């Protein structure tokens, strides 16, 4: 269940409570869900009970308890816990586990991890007058919009001025992709390095690792097609670390938007890339070996990893070449 689908599910639970006479409120246009904050639990949380409490004339916790059993009866939800003043924390059922995760990534494509965590929010940004600030704002616009925010970039006095620590030298000689990475990979309060280390084609360069992992997954798809077989999601016992970082991607993307921190997305892509290599050597059949369900499942997982890497690089404004 995606965040958008979960938002609709919570809204449907509110509608049922209204139809059954337990709540007397005007239905909200949308319900926001996001990763739980401090003291929360589960996969997602919503503050809809706090929003409805006053118009309903009931305490937020009572509103949350009215909605809880309706959510628990929804397929795809395994648990609902009310915390704090009335936050509803939702745990999603994991009926298909990693197999379902791979299917979800391949279904969503480059939009995997996009949601409406910031739906209904308007963000106004203005870069300071230097190159790193401009690059940061360009990336933030894409990341914020991926989470449903409405973003304006102009010179309005209400704008939030984006002012990261400037680069110590002109990064443009690195080329557009390496320059962007050099300016986005460090946290905004850290001084970026803009030397040739971003151009070297070896493991010491995080950008190279990310783009190389993506290119290898695309090469595997081409090689598998030459051998006459395609991908089919299935269990892959030896890739738990890769499953974990792929499952974490929507949460990291939402956090990057919420905290205006494109470096979080960049570091997430490095984590995905570093989890890919152990899988690569087992994707294609060896010698006279025939393609099996295991090969198809590994190929689907490699495809999913490459899809996440390409989608994340695109949000940062960086190309993801199929050949490297």
Phi and psi in degrees as a GROMACS rama.xvg file:
@    title "Ramachandran Plot"
@    xaxis  label "Phi"
@    yaxis  label "Psi"
@TYPE xy
-79.3962  163.841  UNK-2
-56.8996  -37.8505  UNK-3
-63.9475  -44.2481  UNK-4
-64.3016  -38.7326  UNK-5
-66.5124  -39.9661  UNK-6
-57.4276  -44.4732  UNK-7
-65.4501  -35.7338  UNK-8
-63.696  -44.219  UNK-9
-64.4613  -41.6569  UNK-10
-62.2705  -37.2591  UNK-11
-65.673  -37.0466  UNK-12
-64.5835  -38.8337  UNK-13
-62.7209  -44.0114  UNK-14
-61.7322  -41.259  UNK-15
-64.32  -40.0411  UNK-16
-64.7419  -36.535  UNK-17
-68.6923  -45.7624  UNK-18
-62.0025  -31.9206  UNK-19
-89.9424  2.08602  UNK-20
83.7133  7.15885  UNK-21
-84.8663  -22.0275  UNK-22
-128.006  138.363  UNK-23
-119.332  87.6125  UNK-24
-143.745  162.409  UNK-25
-82.2481  130.388  UNK-26
-61.4955  132.768  UNK-27
-69.5619  156.278  UNK-28
-67.7398  -37.2423  UNK-29
-151.532  161.84  UNK-30
-119.58  130.643  UNK-31
-91.2996  134.154  UNK-32
-123.555  147.325  UNK-33
-155.362  163.516  UNK-34
-55.609  143.753  UNK-35
-60.0163  144.727  UNK-36
-87.4651  -171.22  UNK-37
-54.8689  132.498  UNK-38
86.8582  -7.08547  UNK-39
-87.9693  -177.657  UNK-40
-155.554  174.161  UNK-41
79.813  -163.566  UNK-42
-91.6105  -37.0745  UNK-43
-141.899  159.175  UNK-44
-137.496  154.748  UNK-45
-139.285  146.29  UNK-46
-102.906  22.7283  UNK-47
-59.4658  -33.0187  UNK-48
-65.3367  -37.424  UNK-49
-67.4156  -36.5861  UNK-50
-68.2422  -34.8428  UNK-51
-89.9055  -12.7461  UNK-52
-58.8062  -50.6546  UNK-53
-64.2564  -51.989  UNK-54
-63.4519  -25.8912  UNK-55
-81.4997  -15.6261  UNK-56
69.4726  29.6284  UNK-57
-136.05  156.2  UNK-58
-63.4112  148.995  UNK-59
-56.4611  -39.5515  UNK-60
-64.9377  -35.1611  UNK-61
-65.7862  -41.4524  UNK-62
-61.4812  -43.4574  UNK-63
-61.6315  -40.5958  UNK-64
-69.2126  -27.1107  UNK-65
-68.5375  -39.8543  UNK-66
-78.8254  -27.4581  UNK-67
-55.4054  -54.0773  UNK-68
-62.9478  -30.1089  UNK-69
-69.3076  -36.7893  UNK-70
-70.3201  -38.0711  UNK-71
-64.2145  -24.8178  UNK-72
-83.4469  1.08523  UNK-73
-88.3247  126.393  UNK-74
-57.2103  137.319  UNK-75
98.506  -9.75336  UNK-76
-112.909  125.329  UNK-77
-99.3784  -26.3698  UNK-78
-159.012  150.543  UNK-79
-136.631  124.303  UNK-80
-125.94  133.789  UNK-81
-96.529  125.964  UNK-82
-128.853  162.098  UNK-83
57.4351  -141.177  UNK-84
-76.9502  -5.01475  UNK-85
147.289  22.8295  UNK-86
-72.6721  137.284  UNK-87
-101.339  115.908  UNK-88
-104.053  128.163  UNK-89
-119.579  129.022  UNK-90
-104.781  131.784  UNK-91
-89.7588  143.217  UNK-92
-68.3284  144.907  UNK-93
-117.9  56.5991  UNK-94
-59.9419  -39.847  UNK-95
-101.431  -6.03708  UNK-96
55.286  -138.287  UNK-97
-58.5347  -32.0189  UNK-98
-63.3301  -44.7197  UNK-99
-63.6541  -34.916  UNK-100
-62.0324  -46.4824  UNK-101
-62.8021  -43.2862  UNK-102
-60.0676  -40.8614  UNK-103
-64.0661  -42.7836  UNK-104
-64.2966  -45.2101  UNK-105
-68.6714  -29.9246  UNK-106
-70.7829  -43.0009  UNK-107
-79.1796  -25.8841  UNK-108
64.2993  -139.527  UNK-109
-66.9954  -10.3832  UNK-110
-91.691  5.74141  UNK-111
-60.24  129.984  UNK-112
96.3552  -14.9494  UNK-113
-71.8018  146.926  UNK-114
-163.662  -160.905  UNK-115
-124.609  34.9905  UNK-116
-56.7818  -29.5932  UNK-117
-114.398  20.7782  UNK-118
-59.0135  137.094  UNK-119
87.3283  -7.29643  UNK-120
-94.904  138.282  UNK-121
-111.158  126.601  UNK-122
-118.238  129.647  UNK-123
-113.466  124.402  UNK-124
-124.495  148.359  UNK-125
-144.139  120.212  UNK-126
-76.2861  143.751  UNK-127
-61.6311  163.168  UNK-128
-84.6211  65.8891  UNK-129
-157.827  160.364  UNK-130
-64.8204  -38.9288  UNK-131
-65.1442  -39.135  UNK-132
-63.0356  -40.0893  UNK-133
-63.7396  -44.8162  UNK-134
-64.8462  -40.7642  UNK-135
-60.5661  -44.9193  UNK-136
-64.7393  -42.2346  UNK-137
-58.211  -43.4047  UNK-138
-68.7193  -41.3819  UNK-139
-62.6154  -36.4592  UNK-140
-58.6351  -46.7931  UNK-141
-67.4123  -41.787  UNK-142
-67.3637  -44.6889  UNK-143
-62.4274  -43.6556  UNK-144
-65.75  -28.8925  UNK-145
-64.9209  -19.2455  UNK-146
-107.956  18.0178  UNK-147
90.0218  1.65673  UNK-148
-76.0009  149.973  UNK-149
-94.2736  124.26  UNK-150
-119.88  132.977  UNK-151
-121.014  136.262  UNK-152
-121.16  112.986  UNK-153
-161.326  -165.956  UNK-154
-105.838  22.4323  UNK-155
-64.0106  143.396  UNK-156
-65.6144  -16.8689  UNK-157
-82.5194  -8.32288  UNK-158
-66.9187  149.02  UNK-159
-82.4415  121.206  UNK-160
-80.1067  121.14  UNK-161
-88.7079  116.554  UNK-162
-137.496  71.5516  UNK-163
-71.159  167.581  UNK-164
-61.909  125.558  UNK-165
-66.0362  156.585  UNK-166
-68.3148  145.119  UNK-167
-74.6937  -13.4594  UNK-168
-154.001  171.549  UNK-169
-68.1944  119.674  UNK-170
-85.1808  -8.15873  UNK-171
-61.0594  -30.539  UNK-172
-60.1177  -17.321  UNK-173
-72.0605  -15.2472  UNK-174
93.6011  159.948  UNK-175
-61.8872  -42.5349  UNK-176
-71.7349  -51.2171  UNK-177
-64.2644  -35.1974  UNK-178
-64.5795  -45.6193  UNK-179
-59.9743  -46.6237  UNK-180
-59.4622  -44.0304  UNK-181
-59.4309  -33.0615  UNK-182
-87.9941  -22.2565  UNK-183
-100.562  -28.0457  UNK-184
-65.6636  -41.3809  UNK-185
-74.7861  154.423  UNK-186
-61.8263  150.811  UNK-187
-55.4924  -28.6035  UNK-188
-86.1167  -2.70462  UNK-189
-98.8833  145.05  UNK-190
-77.5294  125.05  UNK-191
-75.6429  153.254  UNK-192
-97.11  135.585  UNK-193
-126.071  34.8843  UNK-194
-90.1537  -175.576  UNK-195
-71.0394  -5.36916  UNK-196
-60.4334  -20.622  UNK-197
-81.777  -4.08095  UNK-198
-106.875  -14.4274  UNK-199
-69.1482  141.946  UNK-200
-97.2117  66.4658  UNK-201
-149.923  171.858  UNK-202
-64.5757  -20.235  UNK-203
-68.7731  -13.2753  UNK-204
-101.309  109.248  UNK-205
-58.2253  -38.4376  UNK-206
-63.1722  -41.5468  UNK-207
-60.8542  -42.563  UNK-208
-61.3489  -41.1415  UNK-209
-65.5806  -49.342  UNK-210
-70.6967  -34.214  UNK-211
-66.9464  -43.3991  UNK-212
-60.7128  -41.8587  UNK-213
-62.7311  -47.3178  UNK-214
-62.6216  -36.621  UNK-215
-65.3205  -38.8027  UNK-216
-65.8477  -37.3041  UNK-217
-68.5724  -36.0146  UNK-218
-64.881  -38.415  UNK-219
-62.1219  -39.7799  UNK-220
-63.4277  -40.983  UNK-221
-65.7465  -44.0385  UNK-222
-65.375  -39.1071  UNK-223
-64.7765  -39.7305  UNK-224
-62.4947  -38.2986  UNK-225
-63.6251  -31.3522  UNK-226
-85.8663  -3.66749  UNK-227
86.0327  24.1493  UNK-228
-137.687  156.7  UNK-229
-121.31  -172.23  UNK-230
-92.4837  152.517  UNK-231
-151.77  112.821  UNK-232
-53.4688  137.366  UNK-233
-165.69  176.174  UNK-234
-66.0412  137.5  UNK-235
-132.663  97.4292  UNK-236
-66.8854  -29.1492  UNK-237
-91.1822  14.8437  UNK-238
-128.954  37.7339  UNK-239
-63.6961  -37.2046  UNK-240
-65.9702  -35.6313  UNK-241
-69.1125  -43.3731  UNK-242
-56.1369  -41.758  UNK-243
-64.4996  -45.4293  UNK-244
-72.0018  -31.1464  UNK-245
-68.0935  -41.2253  UNK-246
-65.2162  -27.7111  UNK-247
-81.8907  -11.0112  UNK-248
-58.7684  -46.5568  UNK-249
-59.2108  -38.7741  UNK-250
-65.3659  -42.8726  UNK-251
-65.5683  -40.7318  UNK-252
-64.5097  -41.4412  UNK-253
-63.8065  -39.3279  UNK-254
-67.3226  -38.5578  UNK-255
-61.2141  -37.6693  UNK-256
-71.957  -46.6474  UNK-257
-61.9058  -40.6227  UNK-258
-97.7101  7.43506  UNK-259
53.6764  49.9731  UNK-260
-131.47  82.5077  UNK-261
-61.5364  -21.7242  UNK-262
-62.4957  -28.4717  UNK-263
-64.5779  -39.7747  UNK-264
-67.1535  -43.417  UNK-265
-58.9793  -43.1805  UNK-266
-71.3343  -31.3688  UNK-267
-62.9002  -40.0591  UNK-268
-65.0553  -36.8267  UNK-269
-63.7116  -40.6006  UNK-270
-62.8094  -42.0446  UNK-271
-63.4244  -47.6917  UNK-272
-59.4777  -40.0354  UNK-273
-71.772  -17.9393  UNK-274
-90.4153  -7.68639  UNK-275
-78.5369  -43.8074  UNK-276
-52.6383  -40.4024  UNK-277
-59.9241  -22.8445  UNK-278
-80.833  -30.6837  UNK-279
-61.6886  -40.2112  UNK-280
-72.9378  -13.1551  UNK-281
-105.362  6.34721  UNK-282
-78.0312  -44.3341  UNK-283
-94.372  146.79  UNK-284
-62.946  150.847  UNK-285
-108.574  137.929  UNK-286
60.453  -127.193  UNK-287
-89.2643  8.08652  UNK-288
-63.3734  136.907  UNK-289
-87.3052  145.252  UNK-290
-59.2115  132.021  UNK-291
-117.532  177.177  UNK-292
-60.2103  -33.7813  UNK-293
-65.5886  -40.9405  UNK-294
-63.5127  -41.3309  UNK-295
-65.8429  -37.3948  UNK-296
-67.8347  -40.8516  UNK-297
-66.9579  -37.443  UNK-298
-64.2453  -40.4671  UNK-299
-63.6909  -40.2311  UNK-300
-66.0462  -41.7718  UNK-301
-62.0661  -41.2922  UNK-302
-60.8807  -43.0632  UNK-303
-62.778  -42.959  UNK-304
-62.464  -45.0015  UNK-305
-62.2994  -36.0911  UNK-306
-63.8068  -43.5117  UNK-307
-65.2024  -41.9409  UNK-308
-63.1184  -44.174  UNK-309
-65.0486  -42.6888  UNK-310
-63.8699  -41.3356  UNK-311
-67.2136  -43.0449  UNK-312
-62.3363  -38.017  UNK-313
-60.7079  -40.5832  UNK-314
-63.7371  -29.9835  UNK-315
-83.6224  -5.03943  UNK-316
81.552  23.9372  UNK-317
-116.666  137.808  UNK-318
-71.8892  146.109  UNK-319
-118.494  88.5658  UNK-320
-68.957  145.027  UNK-321
-78.6159  -20.3697  UNK-322
-123.567  134.655  UNK-323
